[in-house]
């Protein structure tokens, strides 16, 4: 019960912080940082998750970040034993699957036919899935900041 209250408090404070951010702030960067926060919250539940293997792209090519993120977002995180944490996990996974804001770079990536399909990625347990997802998002943040946008 205490975990649920803490998670809801974090989610609420994140929502309030998002509303108070300056209007000119970069939407993509804000969304990527929100995803990092969501992953960190999901790490609290990693021991409660169903050990089903999930597609976890690693060493993603530079132009394939968004398609790889879509593969991560398509995976279904489930609790091994549904209980009190079910609602919190449902809220977090729903937030995790929200689309990123469109950018010119994102449109170019979507047109690239050389990215591997989701089925070709190695499947990993939830802990490694979350680690690889966080690594991919950190890479996307770094690339976005290095572009000077």
Contact map, one row per residue, 1 for C-alpha under 8 A:
11111000000000000000000000000000000000000000000000000000000000000000000000000000000100000000000000000000000000000000000000000000000000000000000000000
11111100000000000000000000000000000000000000000000000000000000000000000000000000000000000000000000000000000000000000000000000000000000000000000000000
11111110000000000000000000000000000000000000000000000000000000000000000000000000000000000000000000000000000000000000000000000000000000000000000000000
11111111000000000000000000000000000000000000000000000000000000000000000000000000000010010000000000000000000000000000000000000000000000000000000000000
11111111100000000000000000000000000000000000000000000000000000000000000000000000000000000000000000000000000000000000000000000000000000000000000000000
01111111110000000000000000000000000000000000000000000000000000000000000000000000000000000000000000000000000000000000000000000000000000000000000000000
00111111111000000000000000000000000000001000000000000000000000000000000000000000000000010000000000000000000000000000000000000000000000000000000000000
00011111111100000000000000000000000000000000000000000000000000000000000000000000000000010000000000000000000000000000000000000000000000000000000000000
00001111111110000000000000000000000000000000000000000000000000000000000000000000000000000000000000000000000000000000000000000000000000000000000000000
00000111111111000000000000000000000000000000000000000000000000000000000000000000000000000000000000000000000000000000000000000000000000000000000000000
00000011111111100000000000000000000000000000000000000000000000000000000000000000000000000000000000000000000000000000000000000000000000000000000000000
00000001111111110000000000000000000000000000000000000000000000000000000000000000000000000000000000000000000000000000000000000000000000000000000000000
00000000111111111000000000000000000000000000000000000000000000000000000000000000000000000000000000000000000000000000000000000000000000000000000000000
00000000011111111100000000000000010000000000000000000000000000000000000000000000000000000000000000000000000000000000000000000000000000000000000000000
00000000001111111110000000000000000000000000000000000000000000000000000000000000000000000000000000000000000000000000000000000000000000000000000000000
00000000000111111111000000000000000000000000000000000000000000000000000000000000000000000000000000000000000000000000000000000000000000000000000000000
00000000000011111111100000000000000000000000000000000000000000000000000000000000000000000000000000000000000000000000000000000000000000000000000000000
00000000000001111111100000000000000000000000000000000000000000000000000000000000000000000000000000000000000000000000000000000000000000000000000000000
00000000000000111111100000000000000000000000000000000000000000000000000000000000000000000000000000000000000000000000000000000000000000000000000000000
00000000000000011111110000000000000000000000000000000000000000000000000000000000000000000000000000000000000000000000000000000000000000000000000000000
00000000000000001111111010000000000000000000000000000000000000000000000000000000000000000000000000000000000000000000000000000000000000000000000000000
00000000000000000001111110000000000000000000000000000000000000000000000000000000000000000000000000000000000000000000000000000000000000000000000000000
00000000000000000000111110000000000000000000000000000000000000000000000000000000000000000000000000000000000000000000000000000000000000000000000000000
00000000000000000000011111000000000000000000000000000000000000000000000000000000000000000000000000000000000000000000000000000000000000000000000000000
00000000000000000000111111100100000000000000000000000000000000000000000000000000000000000000000000000000000000000000000000000000000000000000000000000
00000000000000000000000111111100000000000000000000000000000000000000000000000000000000000000000000000000000000000000000000000000000000000000000000001
00000000000000000000000011111110000000000000000000000000000000000000000000000000000000000000000000001000000000000000000000000000000000000000000000000
00000000000000000000000001111111000000000000000000000000000000000000000000000000000000000000000000011110000000000000000000000000000000000000000000000
00000000000000000000000001111111100000000000000000000000000000000000000000000000000000000000000000000000000000000000000000000000000000000000100100000
00000000000000000000000011111111110000000000000000000000000000000000000000000000000000000000000000000000000000000000000000000000000000000000000000000
00000000000000000000000000111111111000000000000000000000000000000000000000000000000000000000000000011000000000000000000000000000000000000000000000000
00000000000000000000000000011111111100000000000000000000000000000000000000000000000000000000000000010000000000000000000000000000000000001001100000000
00000000000000000000000000001111111110000000000000000000000000000000000000000000000000000000000000000000000000000000000000000000000000000000100000000
00000000000001000000000000000111111111000000000000000000000000000000000000000000000000000000000000000000000000000000000000000000000000000000000000000
00000000000000000000000000000011111111100000000000000000000000000000000000000000000000000000001100000000000000000000000000000000000000001000000000000
00000000000000000000000000000001111111110000000000000000000000000000000000000000000000000000000000000000000000000000000000000000000001001100000000000
00000000000000000000000000000000111111111000000000000000000000000000000000000000000000000000000000000000000000000000000000000000000000000000000000000
00000000000000000000000000000000011111111100000000000000000000000000000000000000000000000001001100000000000000000000000000000000000000000000000000000
00000000000000000000000000000000001111111110000000000000000000000000000000000000000000000000000100000000000000000000000000000000010011000000000000000
00000000000000000000000000000000000111111111000000000000000000000000000000000000000000000000000000000000000000000000000000000000000000000000000000000
00000010000000000000000000000000000011111111100000000000000000000000000000000000000000000001000000000000000000000000000000000000000000000000000000000
00000000000000000000000000000000000001111111110000000000000000000000000000000000000000001001000000000000000000000000000000000000010000000000000000000
00000000000000000000000000000000000000111111110000000000000000000000000000000000000000000000000000000000000000000000000000000010010000000000000000000
00000000000000000000000000000000000000011111111000000000000000000000000000000000000000000000000000000000000000000000000000000000000000000000000000000
00000000000000000000000000000000000000001111111110000000000000000000000000000000000000001000000000000000000000000000000000000000000000000000000000000
00000000000000000000000000000000000000000111111110000000000000000000000000000000000000000000000000000000000000000000000000000110000000000000000000000
00000000000000000000000000000000000000000001111110000000000000000000000000000000000000000000000000000000000000000000000000000000000000000000000000000
00000000000000000000000000000000000000000000111111000000000000000000000000000011100000000000000000000000000000000000000000000000000000000000000000000
00000000000000000000000000000000000000000000111111100000000000000000000000001111100000000000000000000000000000000000000000000100000000000000000000000
00000000000000000000000000000000000000000000000111110000000000000000000000001111100000000000000000000000000000000000000000000100000000000000000000000
00000000000000000000000000000000000000000000000011111000000000000000000000000001000000000000000000000000000000000000000000001100000000000000000000000
00000000000000000000000000000000000000000000000001111100000000000000000000000000000000000000000000000000000000000000000000001100000000000000000000000
00000000000000000000000000000000000000000000000000111110000000000000000000000000000000000000000000000000000000000000000000111100000000000000000000000
00000000000000000000000000000000000000000000000000011111000000000000000000110000000000000000000000000000000000000000000000111100100000000000000000000
00000000000000000000000000000000000000000000000000001111100000000000001100100000000000000000000000000000000000000000011011110000100000000000000000000
00000000000000000000000000000000000000000000000000000111110000000000001100000000000000000000000000000000000000000000000011110001100110000000000000000
00000000000000000000000000000000000000000000000000000011111100000001001100000000000000000000000000000000000000000000000011000000000110000000000000000
00000000000000000000000000000000000000000000000000000001111100000000000000000000000000000000000000000000000000000000000010000000000100010000000000000
00000000000000000000000000000000000000000000000000000000111110000000000000000000000000000000000000000000000000000000000000000000000000000000000000000
00000000000000000000000000000000000000000000000000000000111111011001000000000000000000000000000000000000000000000000000000000000000000010000000000000
00000000000000000000000000000000000000000000000000000000001111111000000000000000000000000000000000000000000000000010000000000000000000000000000000000
00000000000000000000000000000000000000000000000000000000000111111000000000000000000000000000000000000000000000000000000000000000000000000000000000000
00000000000000000000000000000000000000000000000000000000000011111100000000000000000000000000000000000000000010010010000000000000000000000000000000000
00000000000000000000000000000000000000000000000000000000000111111111000000000000000000000000000000000000000010010010000000000000000000000000000000000
00000000000000000000000000000000000000000000000000000000000111111111100000000000000000000000000000000000000010000000000000000000000000010001000000000
00000000000000000000000000000000000000000000000000000000000000111111110000000000000000000000000000000000010011000000000000000000000000000000000000000
00000000000000000000000000000000000000000000000000000000000000011111111000000000000000000000000000000000000011000010000000000000000000000000000000000
00000000000000000000000000000000000000000000000000000000100100011111111100000000000000000000000000000000000000000000010000000000000000000000000000000
00000000000000000000000000000000000000000000000000000000000000001111111110000000000000000000000000000000000000000000000000000000000010010000000000000
00000000000000000000000000000000000000000000000000000000000000000111111111000000000000000000000000000000000000000000000000000000000000000000000000000
00000000000000000000000000000000000000000000000000000011100000000011111111100000000000000000000000000000000000000000010000000000000000000000000000000
00000000000000000000000000000000000000000000000000000011100000000001111111100000000000000000000000000000000000000000000000000000100010000000000000000
00000000000000000000000000000000000000000000000000000000000000000000111111110000000000000000000110000000000000000000000000000000000000000000000000000
00000000000000000000000000000000000000000000000000000000000000000000011111110000000000000000000010000000000000000000000000000000000000000000000000000
00000000000000000000000000000000000000000000000000000110000000000000001111111000000000000000000000000000000000000000000000000000000000000000000000000
00000000000000000000000000000000000000000000000000000100000000000000000011111100000000000000000000000000000000000000000000000000000000000000000000000
00000000000000000000000000000000000000000000000011000000000000000000000000111110000000000000100000000000000000000000000000000100000000000000000000000
00000000000000000000000000000000000000000000000011000000000000000000000000011111000000001000000000000000000000000000000000000000000000000000000000000
00000000000000000000000000000000000000000000000111000000000000000000000000001111110001001000000000000000000000000000000000000000000000000000000000000
00000000000000000000000000000000000000000000000111100000000000000000000000000111110000000000000000000000000000000000000000000000000000000000000000000
00000000000000000000000000000000000000000000000111000000000000000000000000000011111000000000000000000000000000000000000000000000000000000000000000000
00000000000000000000000000000000000000000000000000000000000000000000000000000011111111000000000000000000000000000000000000000000000000000000000000000
00000000000000000000000000000000000000000000000000000000000000000000000000000000111111000000000000000000000000000000000000000000000000000000000000000
10000000000000000000000000000000000000000000000000000000000000000000000000000000011111100000000000000000000000000000000000000000000000000000000000000
00010000000000000000000000000000000000000000000000000000000000000000000000000000011111111000000000000000000000000000000000000000000000000000000000000
00000000000000000000000000000000000000000000000000000000000000000000000000000010011111111100000000000000000000000000000000000000000000000000000000000
00000000000000000000000000000000000000000000000000000000000000000000000000000000000111111110000000000000000000000000000000000000000000000000000000000
00010011000000000000000000000000000000000000000000000000000000000000000000000000000011111111000000000000000000000000000000000000000000000000000000000
00000000000000000000000000000000000000000100100000000000000000000000000000000110000011111111100000000000000000000000000000000000000000000000000000000
00000000000000000000000000000000000000000000000000000000000000000000000000000000000001111111110000000000000000000000000000000000000000000000000000000
00000000000000000000000000000000000000000000000000000000000000000000000000000000000000111111111000000000000000000000000000000000000000000000000000000
00000000000000000000000000000000000001001100000000000000000000000000000000000000000000011111111100000000000000000000000000000000000000000000000000000
00000000000000000000000000000000000000000000000000000000000000000000000000001000000000001111111110000000000000000000000000000000000000000000000000000
00000000000000000000000000000000000000000000000000000000000000000000000000000000000000000111111111000000000000000000000000000000000000000000000000000
00000000000000000000000000000000001001000000000000000000000000000000000000000000000000000011111111000000000000000000000000000000000000000000000000000
00000000000000000000000000000000001001100000000000000000000000000000000010000000000000000001111111000000000000000000000000000000000000000000000000000
00000000000000000000000000000000000000000000000000000000000000000000000011000000000000000000111111100000000000000000000000000000000000000000000000000
00000000000000000000000000000000000000000000000000000000000000000000000000000000000000000000011111110000000000000000000000000000000000000000000000000
00000000000000000000000000000000000000000000000000000000000000000000000000000000000000000000000011111000000000000000000000000000000000000000000000000
00000000000000000000000000010011000000000000000000000000000000000000000000000000000000000000000001111100000000000000000000000000000000000000000000000
00000000000000000000000000110010000000000000000000000000000000000000000000000000000000000000000000111110000000000000000000000000000000000000000000000
00000000000000000000000000010000000000000000000000000000000000000000000000000000000000000000000000011111011000000000000000000000000000000000000000000
00000000000000000000000000010000000000000000000000000000000000000000000000000000000000000000000000001111111000000000000000000000000000000000000000000
00000000000000000000000000000000000000000000000000000000000000000000000000000000000000000000000000000111111100000000000000000000000000000000000000000
00000000000000000000000000000000000000000000000000000000000000000000000000000000000000000000000000000011111110000000000000000000000000000000000000000
00000000000000000000000000000000000000000000000000000000000000000100000000000000000000000000000000000111111111000000000000000000000000000000000000000
00000000000000000000000000000000000000000000000000000000000000000000000000000000000000000000000000000111111111100000000000000000000000000000000000000
00000000000000000000000000000000000000000000000000000000000000000000000000000000000000000000000000000001111111110000000000000000000000000000000000000
00000000000000000000000000000000000000000000000000000000000000111110000000000000000000000000000000000000111111110000000000000000000000000000000000000
00000000000000000000000000000000000000000000000000000000000000000110000000000000000000000000000000000000011111111000000000000000000000000000000000000
00000000000000000000000000000000000000000000000000000000000000000000000000000000000000000000000000000000001111111000000000000000000000000000000000000
00000000000000000000000000000000000000000000000000000000000000110000000000000000000000000000000000000000000111111110000000000000000000000000000000000
00000000000000000000000000000000000000000000000000000000000000000000000000000000000000000000000000000000000001111110000000000000000000000000000000000
00000000000000000000000000000000000000000000000000000000000000000000000000000000000000000000000000000000000000011111000000000000000000000000000000000
00000000000000000000000000000000000000000000000000000000000010110010000000000000000000000000000000000000000000011111100000000000000000000000000000000
00000000000000000000000000000000000000000000000000000000000000000000000000000000000000000000000000000000000000000111110110000000000000000000000000000
00000000000000000000000000000000000000000000000000000000000000000000000000000000000000000000000000000000000000000011111110000000000000000000000000000
00000000000000000000000000000000000000000000000000000010000000000001001000000000000000000000000000000000000000000001111110000000000000000000000000000
00000000000000000000000000000000000000000000000000000010000000000000000000000000000000000000000000000000000000000000111110000000000000000000000000000
00000000000000000000000000000000000000000000000000000000000000000000000000000000000000000000000000000000000000000001111111000000000000000000000000000
00000000000000000000000000000000000000000000000000000011110000000000000000000000000000000000000000000000000000000001111111100000000000000000000000000
00000000000000000000000000000000000000000000000000000011100000000000000000000000000000000000000000000000000000000000000111110000000000000000000000000
00000000000000000000000000000000000000000000000000001111000000000000000000000000000000000000000000000000000000000000000011111000000000000000000000000
00000000000000000000000000000000000000000000000000001111000000000000000000000000000000000000000000000000000000000000000001111101100000000000000000000
00000000000000000000000000000000000000000000000000111100000000000000000000000000000000000000000000000000000000000000000000111111100000000000000000000
00000000000000000000000000000000000000000000010011111100000000000000000000001000000000000000000000000000000000000000000000011111110000000000000000000
00000000000000000000000000000000000000000010010000000000000000000000000000000000000000000000000000000000000000000000000000001111111000000000000000000
00000000000000000000000000000000000000000000000000000001000000000000000000000000000000000000000000000000000000000000000000011111111100000000000000000
00000000000000000000000000000000000000000000000000000111000000000000000100000000000000000000000000000000000000000000000000011111111110000000000000000
00000000000000000000000000000000000000100110000000000000000000000000000000000000000000000000000000000000000000000000000000000111111111000000000000000
00000000000000000000000000000000000000000000000000000000000000000000000000000000000000000000000000000000000000000000000000000011111111100000000000000
00000000000000000000000000000000000000000000000000000001110000000000000000000000000000000000000000000000000000000000000000000001111111110000000000000
00000000000000000000000000000000000000100000000000000001100000000000100100000000000000000000000000000000000000000000000000000000111111111000000000000
00000000000000000000000000000000000100100000000000000000000000000000000000000000000000000000000000000000000000000000000000000000011111111100000000000
00000000000000000000000000000000000000000000000000000000000000000000000000000000000000000000000000000000000000000000000000000000001111111110000000000
00000000000000000000000000000000000000000000000000000000010100001000100000000000000000000000000000000000000000000000000000000000000111111111000000000
00000000000000000000000000000001001100000000000000000000000000000000000000000000000000000000000000000000000000000000000000000000000011111111100000000
00000000000000000000000000000000000100000000000000000000000000000000000000000000000000000000000000000000000000000000000000000000000001111111110000000
00000000000000000000000000000000000000000000000000000000000000000000000000000000000000000000000000000000000000000000000000000000000000111111111000000
00000000000000000000000000000001000000000000000000000000000000001000000000000000000000000000000000000000000000000000000000000000000000011111111100000
00000000000000000000000000001001100000000000000000000000000000000000000000000000000000000000000000000000000000000000000000000000000000001111111110000
00000000000000000000000000000000000000000000000000000000000000000000000000000000000000000000000000000000000000000000000000000000000000000111111111000
00000000000000000000000000000000000000000000000000000000000000000000000000000000000000000000000000000000000000000000000000000000000000000011111111100
00000000000000000000000000001000000000000000000000000000000000000000000000000000000000000000000000000000000000000000000000000000000000000001111111111
00000000000000000000000000000000000000000000000000000000000000000000000000000000000000000000000000000000000000000000000000000000000000000000111111111
00000000000000000000000000000000000000000000000000000000000000000000000000000000000000000000000000000000000000000000000000000000000000000000011111111
00000000000000000000000000000000000000000000000000000000000000000000000000000000000000000000000000000000000000000000000000000000000000000000001111111
00000000000000000000000000000000000000000000000000000000000000000000000000000000000000000000000000000000000000000000000000000000000000000000000111111
00000000000000000000000001000000000000000000000000000000000000000000000000000000000000000000000000000000000000000000000000000000000000000000000111111
